[in-house]
Amino acid sequence: MRVIFMGTPDFAVGTLEEIIKAGHEVVLVVSQPDKAVGRSKALKYTPVKAYAIEHGVEVYQPVRVRQPECIAHLRGYNPDIIIVVAFGQLIPKEILEIPRYGCVNVHASLLPKYRGAAPVQWAVMNGDAVSGVTTMRMDEGLDTGDMIFKEEVILREDETGGSLFERLSKVGAKLCVKTMQAIEDGTAVYTPQDSKGATHTAKISKEMGRIDWSMEAKKIECLIRGLSPWPSAYTRLGDKVLKIWSAKVVSGEVCAEPGHIVKVERDRILVQAKDGILALLEVQLEGKKRMSVESFLNGYPIEQGDYFKRG
């Protein structure tokens, strides 16, 4: 099929790769505009753009896909299908109607659960046992189109937002190619979503990483895992920010006020939460590198009775 591919972050790259491997003709890649990064403010290619250029595929980066000139530009490629993966903008009706097979979205949740942004991080933060990927025929709503295929993924005990992101990216890539084949064969089944069971997720912000030690210990652990590697969970140690990269609930004991350090061991720091104790295993002090707690304690003494302030 002649394909226009619309995507922006790392999550979408694997799907583009699988589409090309499957022998489809990707006639255009549409990605969000490049962003200025670092002190130099140099423009950095989106991951999808970088992959497309490396493989000789034309790239188009409109500021808004709703603009008439963008719609006219896409129409000129006469695609059979448009594949959308984590593009970052709502697709208007005028674009949805361009390809003869419509627009298909690869969404990193088991719809109708977690419509919207950041479903991967929210699945981990909410302590879900199962996540997955859904392919759907897009309509004008936000992740409201008819579902085509779903594939479940069981979350591991130590799952992070980053690890689940990578796993679902691979699942989504294969599922997209399977979906395209079913559409082309005429065997695809389109199942309407049950909107009564729909949930919506918000975008992730750095402020969400602020640890409130009066929360349940398991919720704090899930927050830490869900926000790894970005934007990370954090607290305050004295006047410095301390990022927490790895932690685990070790006890249901309540013996101190939330945030107090109840014990310091060779390779872990035990902190009181609302209903239990959390062992910190990997941290990063402001201005320092990420390291194990054992390495951290070698250069930064902490004692029982010290406490962490709310980030």
N, C-alpha and C positions, 0 to 999 in steps of 0.2 A: 504493500500500500504506500501511497504518497502521504508522508507524515509531516505535520508541523508539530514540533515539540516545544512546550512551554514549561520552563522550570528555572529555578534559581540556585538553591543551596546544594550541599553535598548529597543530601538525601535523594535528589533527583538524578544524579549522575549515573548511578547504576542502571536505572530504567532506560535512559538514553542509550547506554552501552548495549543493553540487551536487545533493544529495538533494532539497532544497527546490526548486531550479530545475527539476528533472525532474518536478515535480508530485506528489511523494509527500506524504502528510500526516504530518508529524512531530508526534506527539501529546505527546511528553515528551522532554526532554533530561536525562540523568543525568550529573553531573560530580562530581569530587572536591570536598571542602569547601574553601572559600576559605582562603588562608593569610595570616598577618600578615607584612607587609613593612616594611622601613625602620625608622628609629629610632622612629617614631610607632606602629609595630606595627598600622597600619591594615590591615583586611582587604581583600585585592585579589581581584576576581573572576577565576576561571579564564578563559582565552581563549574556550573553548567556551560558558561561561555568559554571558559578555559578548555574544557573537554571538547567542545564543538570545534573550536579553532584548531586544536591539535589533530582533529580528524577531518579537517577540510570542509566543515559544514558552515553555511552562511549563518550569521548571527544578527538579530534585530533587537534593539533595546529601547522600546518606547517608554516614555515617562508614564503615560496613561493609555491602556489598551482601549479605552472607550473613545478615544479621539478618532474622528472620521478618517484621518489620514492613515491611522494604524489599521483600522478595519479594512480600508481599501487595499492597503499593502498586503495583508494576509489573504484577502480574496484573490489577489493576483497569482497566488501559488497553486490554486486549484487543488487543495489537499483532499484526500479520501477521508482522513481522520485527523483530529487534533488531540494530542495527548497532553494532559496538564498534570504536573507533579510539583507540589509546593511552589507554585509560581509567585504568589504573594498579592494578587489582585483578583477581584471578582471579574468573571468573564461575561460581557454583555450578550444579550440575545442575538445581536447582529453577527457576532463571531460564532456563537453556538450553532447558528444556522448555515455557516459556510460549508463545512465538509458533509459529504453525503452520508457518512456513518456517524456524524455527530462528534461531540467532544467527550472524551473519557478521562476521568480523574482517578488517580491513585492516591487514596487517603489512608493515613497511618492510624486507623482505629477500626473497630468493629461497629460500623454505623448501624443505627443512628446515635450510638454513644460517641461522645467527644467530637461533635461537629466543631469546626473552627480551628483556631491556631493552637499549636503546641500540644497535640494529643499525646505525643510520645512522653514528654516530661510529666504530663498530668497523670498518665497511667501509672508511672512509678511513684510519684508523690502521693497518689491516693491509695497506694498499696494494693493495686489490682493483681489478681493471680493470672489473668489472661489478657492479652492485647491482640493485635493483629492488623491486617490490611484489608481494605475494601476497594474494589473497583466499581465505578458507577458511571452511568450516562448523565452528563451534567445538564442541569437546568439553571434558571436564573437565581435560585436561592443559594445560600451558603451551605454546601455539602448536603443538599436535600434531594439530589437526583436518584433515579432508580438504580438499585444495586445489581451488579452482574455476578461478581465472584467475591468470596470472603476466604481468608485463611487465618486461622488462629495461631498465636505464638504464646507459649507458656513462659511467664516471667521467672527468671532465676532468683534465688534468695539474695544474691548480691547484685542484682540488676541495677544499672545506672541509666540515666537518660541517654548517655553516650553509647553504651553497649546496646540498648534496645533500639536506638536510632539506626545503628549499623545492621542489626538483625532484620528489622522491618524494611530497611532499604533493599536488602537482598530479596526478601520475600516479595516485596512490591514489584520489583523488576521482573521477576519470573511471572508473577500473576498478571502483569500488564500484557506481556507477550501472549500469554494464554487467552486473555480477554480479547485481544486483537484478532487472534485466530478464530475464536468463536464468533465474533462479529462478522468476519469475512466469510465464514462458512455458513452463516445464517442460523447457527445453533445457540446463540446467546439468549439467555432468559433474563428479562428485566423485572426485578421485584421492587415494588414501591416500598419506601421506608415507612415504618410506624412512627409517626411524629410524636405520638403520646410518650414514647420511650426515649425521645431525643434528649441529649444533654449537650451543653455548649462549653467550650473552654476559652479562657482568656489568654492573651499573649503573655509570655514570660517577661518579667522585668527584674532588674538587679535587686530592687527593694524586697522582692519575694524571698530572697535568700537570708534575710535577717532572722536569726534563730530566736524564738521566744521559748525560753527554758521552762515556762509554766505549761507548755504543751505536753501531751503524752509522749513518752520516750519513743514509741514506734513511729509516731507521726514525724518526729524530728529526724529519725533515721531515714525515713522515706523521703523527706524533704532534701536531706543531704545527698542521697543517691539520685533523686530525680533532677536536681540542679547541677549535677556533675556531667560534663565538664563546664557548662555555662548555664547561668552566671555564677554558680557556686553558692553554697550556704556559708554564713559567716556569723561570728560573734565578736565581742570585744574583750581583750585581755589588757587591763590597765587602759592606756590611751591608744592602743594599737588594735587594728582589725586582724582577727585570726580566722582564716578560711578553714573550714572543716571538710576534708575530702573523703574521709572514710570513718564510719562509726557503726557500732552495733549494740543493740539492746542486750544487756547481760544479766539484768536482775529486775524483779518487780518490787524491790525494797524501796521504802521511803524513809530516809534518815536525816534529811537536811532540807533546806530551802532550795527551790529550783535555781539552777545555775551554779550551785556550790560544788566545788571539787571535793569528793568524799574520800578519794584515795588516788595516789600517784604510784604507778608500778613502772617497771623497767620499760615496757613497750606500749603502755596505754594509760590514759587519764580517765578516771571514772567520775562522771558528772551526774548530779541529781536532776532529773526531770520531774514532771508532775507525778507520775505514777511508777517510776522505775529509774534505773541507772543506765546511762549510756556510756560505752567505752569509746573514747576517741582514739583512732588508730593512725590516721594520716592527716597532717595539718600543714598550713602555710602562713607564717607570720608576715604581716605587712612589710614589704621590702625584701623578703627572703624567698628562697626556693621552696617548692613543695617537698615534703619529706615525711618519713615515718616519725611517729611520736618518740621512738627511742632516740633517733638522731636529734630531734627537736629538743628533748630534755637534756641532751649533752651540752647544749649551749644556752638554754633558757630555763633556769630553775623555777619550778612550780611546786607548791606545797599544798598538802591537805588543808582545807579551810579557805584557800583562795577561791575566788568566784569569777564567773564570766558574766559580763553585763549583756543585756539584750543588744544585739548587733546594731 
